[in-house]
Amino acid sequence: MDFINIFIKSAFIENMILAYFLGMCSYLAVSKSIKTAFGLGLAVIFVLGITIPINWLINEYLLGENGIFHTDLTFLRFILFIAVIASMVQLVEMVIEKFSPALYTSLGIFLPLITVNCAILGGSLFMVSREYNFTQSVAFGLGGGFGWFLAIVAIAAIREKMRYSQVPAPLRGLGMAFILTGLMGIAFMSLMGIDPAALAGK
Amino acid sequence: MGLLEFAKKLEPDKKKSPFLHTVYDGFFTFLFTPNTVTRGGVHVRDAMDLKRTMTFVVLALMLPFVFGTYNIGQQHFMAIGQHTGYFEALHLKLVFGLIKIVPIWVVSMVVGLGIEFYFANRKGHGIEEGFLVTGALIPLIMPPDIPLWILTVSIVFAVILGKEAFGGTGMNIWNIALLSRVFVFFAYPTTISGDTVWVAGFDQLAPGAAVDYGWADYLFNGLFNAFGWSTFNDSAHITDAFTGATPLGIAAHAGWHEVTEVYAPSQMWWGVIPGSIGETSKPLILIGALMLIVTGIASWRIMAGMILGAALVALGLNAWGATPFMEVPWYYQFYMGSFFFAMAFMATDPVTGSNTPRGKWIYGFLIGCIGMVIRVLNPAYPEGWMLAILLLNTFVPLIDYLVVQSNITKRLKRA
C-alpha cells in the first residue's frame, strides 16, 4: 500500500516537472516529437528507478554513521550520487546505441545530459531529505520517472499538434513551450492536495 | 434583399479604415454566409459554418442564462426571507438578476471581443467567432458577485495566453472559458470558493447583514410602485437560518443527510440552489445538451463516457465509504455541483476535446473518473470538473495520437 501511495504521489501529485519544475532543459529541448520524447522518458524512468535505490544503499551503508565506516561521510554525498547517476546513464547510452541507433541519433547530446538532468539528482536528494526507506525509494524513483515521462510525452503530443497552428512569430519554439508548461502546471494542480497516505489510513 | 442592400451601404472602405472593415465584416457574416469559397485541396463545404455552429451553442446556453438570472434573484430573496415562493415577485427577482448578470456579460463580451478585434486586425484576417461561445460561457461559470476587474484580468489572461498565443480560434489546447475561471480560482480564491460568494447583493454574507442594492431601488421602486407591484426593501436583513453553503460544501464535511435538511433533492435538481450563475438547473442544461447532440455539435460519446466514469467512481466510493462525503448515494452526486454543465458545454468543446471516436470515449470516461476523485477525495477543492477537464485537455493530443497509432498498427497487421 505504501508503495502505491508513494508512486501515485510522486507521479501525479508532486510531478517532477509540473510541480517542482525540475529537469526542464531536456524536457523543453527533446519534446518536439512524440517518438524521441517517448524514448527519453523511458530512459529517465530507468535511470531514476535504478539510481535512487542505489543511492539509498550508498547513503545508508557507506555514508551514514551506522554505515561500514562508522563516520559521518555525508559531505561525499553529491559526488557519489553523481558518480552513480553518470555510470547508469552511460549504461543506458550503450544499450540504446546498440538496440536503437535511430533513437540514439535523435536524442543526440541530451542522452548523456541526463546525467546533469536536475530531476535525477533532485530525486536522490529528495529521497534523502524525506527519509524514505528502501521500498519507498524504489516507489519514489519509478513514480517520479513515470511522472516525468507522462509530462514530456504529453507536451510532445501538444507540440506535434501545434505544428499546424499559426503561433505568433516571437513565440514560436521555446516561447510557446514555456507557456505550454505553465498551463500544464495549472492543469496538474487539480490533483495537488490529495494525500493518498491519509486516505489509505481511513 | 432589403437587408443585404442596407448592410452593403454601411460597409466601410477596406483600404481607408481596415479596422472598421474588420469589425463590419465580423457583424455582416452574422446575417449572411459569405460567398467566398476555398481554393485548392479538399474542403468540406457546409451551410453550418463556424459562425452558425457558434451561434447555435449560444442558443443552447440561453435557457441556463434565463434561469441563472432568475436564480440570482431567488437566492437573494430567500436569504432575506422575502418572497420565498418560487413564483412570487418574479419582476423583482429578474430585475435583480439582470442587474448582476448584465455587467458580467457586458464586461466579458467587451474585453474578450476587444482583444479578438485587435488581433484580427493586426493579423489581417477576419474576426474569428470563437469568443462568442467563450463570452457566453464565462458569465455562466462565475459567481454572481464577482468583482468586474477580476473578471477582466482573468479574461485577458485566458484569451491572450490561452488562445491568441496559440494562433487564434480552433488552435487552443485548453478550454478558454475554463482557463479564465481557473485563473480566478487560483489567483483570487476568496472570490470564487467557499460559502460566502454564491448569493449576491450583500456587503457581507452572514446572518443579520444588510442588503446592498446600490442604485437599483431608487431606479426601480418608483416604477414598480406605479404598477402597484412589490418593491425592493432596502432595510431587509439576512435571516438567522441562512447559511449560504452550497450542497457540495455541506456534503463535503457532513454528508448527504445534512444536505437534505437544507435543500430538498427536487430543489437541487431544478436548480434553486446557490452556485455559479448557470450551473444549477439540471433539466435546462440537459435540454441544451440535447440540442447540441441532435445538431451534431457536441459529441454524445464524450457525455456518455463522462457519466459512465463519474458513476463508476461514485459507486466505488460508496463501497469504500470512509468519509460522509463518500457515502453520498452515487446518483445524488449528479444533483450537486456543476457536473451536467461541465458535461454539456465544457468537455464537449470540439476544439479542445478529443477528435477520434475511441478517443472521445477515453477522454470523457477519464474526465468523469478524475473529476469525481477530485470532488470527493481532494480536500483542497470544492468541485472537480473544471480541473479534470483542464487536466484531460492536456492529454487530448496524446490520446488522439495513441488511437491513431493503434489503428495504423491494426491495419498493418490486417494487410
Contacts between the chains, C-beta under 8 A, distances in Angstrom:
chain1	res1	chain2	res2	distance
A	34	B	398	7.7
A	34	B	401	5.9
A	153	B	398	6.0
A	154	B	394	5.5
A	154	B	395	5.6
A	154	B	397	7.6
A	154	B	398	5.3
A	157	B	395	7.8
A	157	B	397	3.7
A	157	B	398	3.9
A	157	B	400	7.8
A	157	B	401	5.1
A	158	B	173	5.5
A	158	B	394	7.3
A	158	B	397	4.9
A	158	B	398	8.0
A	160	B	397	6.8
A	160	B	401	7.2
A	161	B	173	7.5
A	161	B	397	4.2
A	161	B	400	7.8
A	162	B	166	6.9
A	162	B	167	7.9
A	162	B	171	7.3
A	162	B	173	7.5
A	165	B	166	5.6
A	165	B	167	3.8
A	165	B	171	4.0
A	166	B	123	7.9
A	166	B	167	3.9
A	166	B	168	6.8
A	166	B	171	7.1
A	167	B	165	6.9
A	167	B	166	6.5
A	167	B	167	5.1
A	168	B	164	7.4
A	168	B	165	6.7
A	168	B	167	7.4
A	171	B	165	5.7
A	176	B	165	6.9
A	176	B	166	7.8
A	179	B	161	6.1
A	179	B	165	5.7
A	180	B	173	7.4
A	183	B	161	7.3
A	183	B	162	7.1
A	183	B	173	7.4
A	183	B	174	5.8
A	183	B	179	7.3
A	183	B	394	7.9
A	184	B	394	5.3
A	186	B	179	7.8
A	186	B	182	5.9
A	186	B	186	7.0
A	186	B	390	6.8
A	187	B	174	7.0
A	187	B	387	7.3
A	187	B	390	4.2
A	187	B	391	4.6
A	187	B	393	6.8
A	187	B	394	4.7
A	188	B	391	6.7
A	188	B	394	7.7
A	189	B	186	6.9
A	189	B	387	7.1
A	190	B	370	7.2
A	190	B	374	5.6
A	190	B	378	7.7
A	190	B	381	7.5
A	190	B	384	7.3
A	190	B	387	3.2
A	190	B	388	6.2
A	190	B	390	6.7
A	190	B	391	4.8
A	191	B	370	7.9
A	191	B	374	7.0
A	191	B	378	7.0
A	191	B	391	7.6
A	192	B	380	6.7
A	193	B	378	5.0
A	193	B	379	6.2
A	193	B	380	2.9
A	193	B	381	6.8
A	194	B	373	7.6
A	194	B	374	7.7
A	194	B	377	5.5
A	194	B	378	4.7
A	194	B	379	8.0
A	194	B	380	7.9
A	199	B	322	7.4
A	199	B	377	6.1
A	202	B	322	3.8
A	202	B	323	6.7
